[in-house]
């Protein structure tokens, strides 16, 4: 199990920076995706209220003979 040709601690700084960069990009993408999902669900929560407003406006327009 002991390898004499390579040491586990023998890792380039550039390789570590690339790994950190990929992890940071993944983290940012997950944050953006979460924000988009939150916005989408907030809009979906508002849909019943918007439908009620449209129904009230349509009834008011019908009663005032505007339709």
C-alpha positions in Angstrom: 0.0 0.0 0.0 3.0 2.3 0.4 3.6 4.1 -2.8 7.1 5.4 -3.3 6.5 7.3 -6.6 3.9 9.8 -5.4 3.2 11.5 -2.1 -0.4 12.3 -1.1 0.5 15.8 -0.2 2.2 16.4 -3.6 -0.7 18.5 -5.1 -0.2 21.6 -7.2 -1.7 24.8 -5.9 -3.3 25.4 -9.4 -5.2 22.1 -9.0 -6.5 23.1 -5.6 -7.5 26.5 -6.9 -9.4 24.8 -9.8 -11.2 22.5 -7.4 -12.2 25.5 -5.2 -13.3 27.5 -8.2 -15.5 24.6 -9.4 -17.0 24.3 -5.9 -17.6 28.1 -5.7 -19.3 28.1 -9.1 -21.5 25.1 -8.1 -22.5 26.9 -4.9 -23.4 30.1 -6.8 -25.5 28.2 -9.3 -27.3 26.5 -6.5 -28.0 29.8 -4.9 -29.3 31.3 -8.1 -31.5 28.2 -8.7 -32.9 28.5 -5.2 -33.7 32.2 -5.7 -35.5 31.4 -9.0 -37.5 28.6 -7.4 -38.4 30.9 -4.5 -39.6 33.6 -7.0 -41.5 31.0 -9.0 -43.3 29.7 -5.9 -44.1 33.2 -4.7 -45.7 33.9 -8.1 -47.6 30.7 -7.9 -48.9 31.5 -4.4 -50.2 34.8 -5.8 -52.2 33.1 -8.6 -55.4 32.4 -6.6 -55.5 36.1 -5.5 -55.0 37.3 -9.0 -57.8 35.0 -10.2 -60.1 36.4 -7.5 -59.3 39.9 -8.6 -60.0 39.1 -12.2 -63.4 37.5 -11.3 -64.4 40.5 -9.2 -63.4 42.9 -12.0 -65.3 40.8 -14.6 -68.4 40.7 -12.4 -68.2 44.5 -11.7 -67.9 45.1 -15.5 -70.8 42.9 -16.2 -73.0 44.6 -13.6 -72.2 48.0 -15.0 -72.9 46.9 -18.6 -69.3 47.5 -19.7 -68.9 44.0 -21.1 
